[in-house]
Protein backbone atom coordinates (compact mmCIF):
# COMPACT_ATOMS: atom_id res chain seq x y z
CA UNK A 1 0.00 0.00 0.00
CA UNK A 2 1.43 3.39 -0.97
CA UNK A 3 0.13 6.84 -0.12
CA UNK A 4 1.31 10.41 -0.12
CA UNK A 5 -0.01 12.46 2.78
CA UNK A 6 -3.33 10.61 2.88
CA UNK A 7 -2.93 7.83 5.44
CA UNK A 8 -0.75 9.67 7.96
CA UNK A 9 -3.50 10.35 10.52
CA UNK A 10 -6.47 8.32 11.71
CA UNK A 11 -5.83 5.32 9.44
CA UNK A 12 -5.94 1.85 11.00
CA UNK A 13 -4.46 -1.10 9.12
CA UNK A 14 -2.75 -3.49 11.59
CA UNK A 15 -0.91 -5.56 8.92
CA UNK A 16 1.28 -2.56 7.99
CA UNK A 17 4.82 -3.52 9.01
CA UNK A 18 6.99 -0.93 7.26
CA UNK A 19 6.63 2.85 7.22
CA UNK A 20 8.74 4.83 4.76
CA UNK A 21 8.82 8.50 5.71
CA UNK A 22 10.10 10.70 2.90
CA UNK A 23 8.95 14.09 4.17
CA UNK A 24 10.31 16.18 7.01
CA UNK A 25 8.02 17.57 9.67
CA UNK A 26 8.57 19.98 12.53
CA UNK A 27 5.59 18.44 14.32
CA UNK A 28 6.43 15.80 16.92
CA UNK A 29 2.78 14.75 16.99
CA UNK A 30 2.63 14.24 13.21
CA UNK A 31 5.93 12.31 13.30
CA UNK A 32 4.49 9.95 15.91
CA UNK A 33 1.20 9.63 14.02
CA UNK A 34 3.00 8.69 10.80
CA UNK A 35 5.06 6.04 12.58
CA UNK A 36 2.01 4.89 14.49
CA UNK A 37 0.52 3.47 11.28
CA UNK A 38 2.91 0.52 11.73
CA UNK A 39 2.50 0.26 15.50
CA UNK A 40 -1.00 -1.26 15.35
CA UNK A 41 -1.32 -4.53 17.26
CA UNK A 42 -1.83 -7.69 15.24
CA UNK A 43 -1.52 -11.31 16.36
CA UNK A 44 1.92 -12.60 15.36
CA UNK A 45 3.31 -9.12 14.66
CA UNK A 46 6.25 -8.41 16.97
CA UNK A 47 7.81 -5.34 15.37
CA UNK A 48 7.65 -2.88 12.51
CA UNK A 49 10.25 -0.97 10.53
CA UNK A 50 10.45 2.79 10.06
CA UNK A 51 12.65 4.02 7.22
CA UNK A 52 13.12 7.71 7.91
CA UNK A 53 14.55 9.36 4.81
CA UNK A 54 13.75 12.88 6.03
CA UNK A 55 15.69 13.14 9.31
CA UNK A 56 12.64 13.24 11.57
CA UNK A 57 14.22 10.85 14.08
CA UNK A 58 17.15 13.29 14.42
CA UNK A 59 14.66 16.09 15.02
CA UNK A 60 12.18 14.33 17.31
CA UNK A 61 13.79 11.10 18.54
CA UNK A 62 12.49 7.59 18.09
CA UNK A 63 8.72 7.29 17.80
CA UNK A 64 8.56 5.17 20.95
CA UNK A 65 10.78 7.41 23.09
CA UNK A 66 9.12 8.30 26.40
CA UNK A 67 7.66 11.80 26.50
CA UNK A 68 5.94 13.70 29.30
CA UNK A 69 2.89 15.44 27.82
CA UNK A 70 1.50 18.52 29.55
CA UNK A 71 -1.40 20.84 28.84
CA UNK A 72 0.89 23.86 28.63
CA UNK A 73 3.00 22.28 25.86
CA UNK A 74 6.17 22.37 27.93
CA UNK A 75 6.56 18.66 28.56
CA UNK A 76 10.08 17.35 28.66
CA UNK A 77 11.42 14.04 27.47
CA UNK A 78 13.18 12.05 30.16
CA UNK A 79 16.91 12.77 30.35
CA UNK A 80 17.96 9.39 28.92
CA UNK A 81 15.98 9.94 25.70
CA UNK A 82 17.69 13.27 24.93
CA UNK A 83 21.01 11.66 24.16
CA UNK A 84 22.19 12.39 20.61
CA UNK A 85 22.06 9.74 17.91
CA UNK A 86 24.87 8.36 15.81
CA UNK A 87 24.91 6.21 12.73
CA UNK A 88 26.49 2.78 13.09
CA UNK A 89 29.92 2.75 11.46
CA UNK A 90 29.15 -0.59 9.78
CA UNK A 91 25.52 -0.49 8.67
CA UNK A 92 24.35 3.13 9.13
CA UNK A 93 21.58 2.19 11.58
CA UNK A 94 20.53 5.02 13.92
CA UNK A 95 21.72 4.26 17.47
CA UNK A 96 22.30 5.92 20.82
CA UNK A 97 25.98 5.38 21.62
CA UNK A 98 25.61 5.42 25.42
CA UNK A 99 23.02 2.62 25.37
CA UNK A 100 25.65 0.09 24.26
CA UNK A 101 29.05 0.10 22.59
CA UNK A 102 27.54 -2.20 19.95
CA UNK A 103 25.02 -1.52 17.18
CA UNK A 104 21.59 -2.91 18.08
CA UNK A 105 21.05 -3.98 14.44
CA UNK A 106 24.31 -5.53 13.17
CA UNK A 107 26.29 -5.87 16.42
CA UNK A 108 29.32 -3.90 15.18
CA UNK A 109 31.39 -2.28 17.91
CA UNK A 110 31.19 1.49 17.83
CA UNK A 111 34.28 3.63 18.38
CA UNK A 112 34.29 5.85 21.43
CA UNK A 113 32.93 9.35 20.74
CA UNK A 114 35.71 11.89 20.79
CA UNK A 115 35.17 14.54 23.44
CA UNK A 116 36.26 17.99 22.35
CA UNK A 117 37.15 20.81 24.67
CA UNK A 118 36.71 24.45 23.78
CA UNK A 119 39.79 26.60 24.07
CA UNK A 120 40.31 30.34 23.91
CA UNK A 121 43.31 31.97 22.30
CA UNK A 122 44.36 35.41 21.20
CA UNK A 123 44.42 36.19 17.54
CA UNK A 124 43.18 38.37 14.73
CA UNK A 125 40.01 37.68 12.80
CA UNK A 126 40.37 37.30 9.08
CA UNK A 127 37.96 36.55 6.29
CA UNK A 128 38.09 32.98 5.09
CA UNK A 129 38.61 32.47 1.37
CA UNK A 130 35.75 29.97 1.21
CA UNK A 131 33.34 32.50 2.72
CA UNK A 132 34.46 35.13 0.21
CA UNK A 133 34.03 32.68 -2.67
CA UNK A 134 30.53 31.83 -1.44
CA UNK A 135 29.65 35.53 -1.29
CA UNK A 136 30.86 36.04 -4.88
CA UNK A 137 28.89 33.01 -6.11
CA UNK A 138 25.79 34.27 -4.28
CA UNK A 139 26.19 37.68 -5.93
CA UNK A 140 26.34 36.08 -9.40
CA UNK A 141 23.10 34.22 -8.70
CA UNK A 142 21.38 37.30 -7.27
CA UNK A 143 22.45 39.39 -10.27
CA UNK A 144 21.11 36.79 -12.74
CA UNK A 145 17.82 36.66 -10.84
CA UNK A 146 17.59 40.47 -10.84
CA UNK A 147 18.32 40.54 -14.58
CA UNK A 148 15.59 37.98 -15.40
CA UNK A 149 13.04 39.87 -13.27
CA UNK A 150 14.08 43.35 -14.36
CA UNK A 151 15.17 44.43 -10.88
CA UNK A 152 17.74 47.13 -10.23
CA UNK A 153 20.88 47.62 -8.15
CA UNK A 154 18.87 48.60 -5.05
CA UNK A 155 17.19 45.19 -5.03
CA UNK A 156 20.55 43.45 -5.56
CA UNK A 157 22.11 45.36 -2.65
CA UNK A 158 19.19 44.51 -0.36
CA UNK A 159 19.26 40.85 -1.39
CA UNK A 160 23.01 40.63 -0.73
CA UNK A 161 22.63 42.24 2.72
CA UNK A 162 19.88 39.79 3.70
CA UNK A 163 21.80 36.73 2.48
C-alpha positions, 0 to 999 in steps of 0.5 A, a space after each residue: 500500500 502506498 500513499 502520499 499524505 493521505 494515510 498519515 493520521 487516523 488510518 488503522 491497518 494493523 498488517 502494515 509492518 513498514 513505514 517509509 517516511 520521505 517528508 520532514 516535519 517539525 511536528 512531533 505529533 505528526 511524526 508519531 502519528 505517521 510512525 504509528 501506522 505501523 504500531 498497530 497490534 496484530 496477532 503474530 506481529 512483533 515489530 515494525 520498521 520505520 525508514 526515515 529518509 527525512 531526518 525526523 528521528 534526528 529532530 524528534 527522537 524515536 517514535 517510541 521514546 518516552 515523553 511527558 505530555 502537559 497541557 501547557 505544551 512544555 513537557 520534557 522528554 526524560 533525560 535518557 531519551 535526549 542523548 544524541 544519535 549516531 549512525 552505526 559505522 558498519 551499517 548506518 543504523 541510527 543508534 544511541 551510543 551510550 546505550 551500548 558500545 555495539 550496534 543494536 542492528 548488526 552488532 558492530 562495535 562502535 568507536 568511542 565518541 571523541 570529546 572535544 574541549 573548547 579553548 580560547 586563544 588570542 588572535 586576529 580575525 580574518 575573512 576565510 577564502 571559502 566565505 568570500 568565494 561563497 559571497 561572490 557566487 551568491 552575488 552572481 546568482 542574485 544578479 542573474 535573478 535580478 536581470 531575469 526579473 528586471 530588478 535594479 541595483 537597489 534590489 541586488 544590494 538589499 538581497 546581498 545584505 539579507 543573504 
